[in-house]
């Protein structure tokens, strides 16, 4: 299997390194084998200043108030490699949060838990996390035992305050699932993105290194039956931020790197007019 290389242990969680596949040249605009379905797992409301850099002059007219967001789950079904989910929404049986985080997340409203979303589909091959912030990992308790969880390097050992606050929740939600890190340091570029991993090995699904929001922030590019689809993760939280080229705000660890990574993704999308784009917290 593409995830079978054990390299280390971290925080009592098995950490594995995903090898890079060398696929042949792929036409990103050509329809691919993946079937994509988007779900709203939950709804929430958070301050706009976290989602959008309100200090950017282009955001001068954006009100500094709470903004409604969704916690999405994107399901990708491959005819032979199984089912993949990007991020996890929320679980069926209550959020795996404690203390102050329980107060912080009490207004999250469940719409469709991950367990309901994946029920009845082909076996889940992997969970593809865009990063390890709590609103992207809450649904992990609904993931079947043994299914690996993929993450960008650096997010397994966070340094900033927000990520450290989320770490206990992440560990509880992860449980005994294998945690595996994308091998970006040896990954080749994919057009405008400096490092990209061919997830399945057939050029249909790519993990793109877009550091900034967190060190291991990852976007995903899927070649679906309807054409190319880009999932930015929280490299861009909102459609407004994407459309105006404005990076996220206070929720981001390294703003300058986020701006650079967002530029890579926007240029990639400009090169492919048929590419659909899904941002981190709006559908």
N, C-alpha and C positions, 0 to 999 in steps of 0.2 A: 504494500500500500504506500501511497505518497506521503504518509505521515509517520513512517515507522522508525525514524532515527532518534534514539534517546541520547540526550547530551548532558542533562544536568537536573538538579532538583532545587527548587526555590520555594521558601515559605511552606514547606511540607507538601507541596504540590508538584507532581511530576511535570517537568518542563521538557518539551521536545522541540526539535528544530525541523521545520518543513523544508525539504530539499527543493532546489530550483529545477524545474523542468526546462529542457531545451526544445521548444516546439518549433515547427517550421514557420515560415512567414505566413501571417494570417491577415486577411482582408477584414479589418474591423467593421466595415460597413456592410459586409455580407451577413445575411441572417445566419444565426447559429443554432445549436441544438437545445439551448436552455429555454424553459418555460418560466416566466416571471409572474408572480402574483404579489401585490402589495397589500398589507393589512395595517389597520390602526389597532394596536393592542391596548393603548391607553391614551388618555388626554390629561394635560397638566397646564398650569399657567405659571410663568416665571418672569423675572425682570428682563426687559428688553436690553438693558445694558450688558447682560451676560451673553446674549445671543448676537448682538450687533455692536461693533465698535462705534459708540456714539461720539467719540472724539474725531472720527473721520469727517472732514468737511462735507462729504457727500451724504452723510447721515444727519445733517443739520435739521431736517424736517421730521425725523423719526421721533415720536414722543417717548419720553423716558417713563414708561409705565409697564405694567405686567402685560405679557403677550401669551396668547393661547398657542400651545404646541401639541404635537402628537408624539407618542412613542411608537415608531413603526417597526414592523417585522417584514422583511423582504424574503420571500421563498423562491428559490431557484431549483427547478427540477431538471435533472440531466437524464437522458434515456438509458445510460449504462452506469453512471457514477453515483446515482442516488440523489437525495435531496440535501440542499444546503440552505441555511437561514443566515441572513445578515442581521445581527443584533437580535435581542431576545424579548423585547417588550416586557410584559409582566406575567407572573405565574398564576395558576389557578387558585392556590390556597394561601394567599396572603404574601405580602412583600417580605423578603428576608432582611429586614432592617431593624435596628435597635436604637434606643436612646434618642439623641438629638436628630439623627437621620430619620427616625420614625415620625418625629414632628415635622421635619422638613418635607417629607413625602406624603403626608396624610391626605393631601388634596389630589393626589393622583387618582383618576377615575378609570377603572378597568372597563374596557370595551370588548376585547377578545383576547383571552390569555393565550400564551404560547402553546400550552397543551392542546387547546382546541384547534389552533391553527395547523399544527403538524399531525393531528390525529387523522388516520386513514390514508396518509400519503405513503409513498415509497420510503424505505428506511432512511433515517437521517444520517448522512455521512459526516457532517461537521457543522459546527457553529462558527461563523466568520464574524468576529467582533471588529467593529471599527475602532474601538478603544475601550478602556476599562472603567470609565465613569459609571456610577451606579445606575443611571437611567438607561444604560445599554446592556446591563448584565442582570437585571432583576429577574428575568424570566428563566434563568439557568436551571432552577429546580425542576422545571418541566422537561428538561432535556433527558432522553433515555440514558441509562447507565452505559458508560464506555464510549460514548460519542465524544470525539476530541473537540476542544475549544481552541480556535486559532486567534492569535493576538500579535500585534506589532511589538518588536523588541523595545524594552524600556518601560512598557506599561505594566509588566509583572512586578516591578519594584519601583513604585512611583516616588517622586521627590516633592512635588508641589502639594500645597495644603489640601486642595479639593480632592486630588487623587488619593492622598493618604487617608482622608476621611472616608473614602469609598472602599478602602482596601479590605476592611473587615467584612463588609457586605459582600464584596466580590468573592472572598475566600469561602464564606458560608454558602453562597449561591453556587459556587463552582463545585464544592464537595469533592468527590473523588474522580471527577472527569479529568482526563489527560489535558494538560495545558501545553500548547505548542506555539513556538514563536516563528514568525516568518523570517527567512534568512535573507534579509535585505542587503547585507553587506556584500554578498556575492551575486546579487540579482542584476540582470542587465536592464537597460532602459526600455521603456515602451513609448515610443515617440517622444512627447514632451516631458514625460515623467522619468526621472533618473533611475529609479529602481522599481521593478515589477516582477512578481512571481506568477508563473503560469500554474494555477492551482491544480487543475486536473491533468494537464499535460497535452491537451488537444487544442489549446488556444481559444477556449470558449469562456474562460473565467480567469480574471487577473486580480491579484492583490497589489495595490499601488501604495508605496510608501509616501505619506504626506505629513511629515512631522510638523509640530507646531502647537496644535490644540493640546496634544499630549506628545511625548517623545515617540511613541509607537503608533500614532494615528494612521489609520489605513483606510483608503478608499477602495472600492471594488468596481471592476468593469466587466460586464457580462455581455456576451454575444447571444442574444435571444432570438426566438422565432420572429419577433417583430423588429429586429435590428439591435444596435448597440445601446446598452443602458449603463449609465454611470451613477454610482452611489457615493456621494461625497463624504458621508459620515459628518462629523461636526467640524470638518474643514470649512463647511458652510452650514450653519444651523438653519437658515431661512432662505426662502425663495427670493425675498427682497435683497438679502446680502449677496446671493449669487448673481442676480440680475444687475446689481450695481457695483459688483467687484469689491464689496466691503467685507472685510474679515470679521469673525466673531469678536466679542468684547471680553468682559472680565472673567469668563469661564475658561479662557484660553491661557495656557502656561507660557508659551513663547510666541508673542504676537508677530514678531518679524518673520519667524520661520513659517507661521501660519499664512501670512500674506504671500510669501514665496510659493508655498505649496498650492494655495488657491489659484495663483497665477498659472501654475502647471496644468491644473485641471481645466481652467477656463480656456486655455489655449488648445488643449486636447479636444474639448467640445467644439471649439470654433472650426477645427480641422474636419469635423464630421457632422455635417448639417443634420443628419437623421438621428443623432444621438439624443436619447431621452436622459434627463438629469433628475435625480431624486436627492434632495438635500437632507440634512440630518433629522429635522424635526417638523417638516411639513410635507404633505402629499399633494 
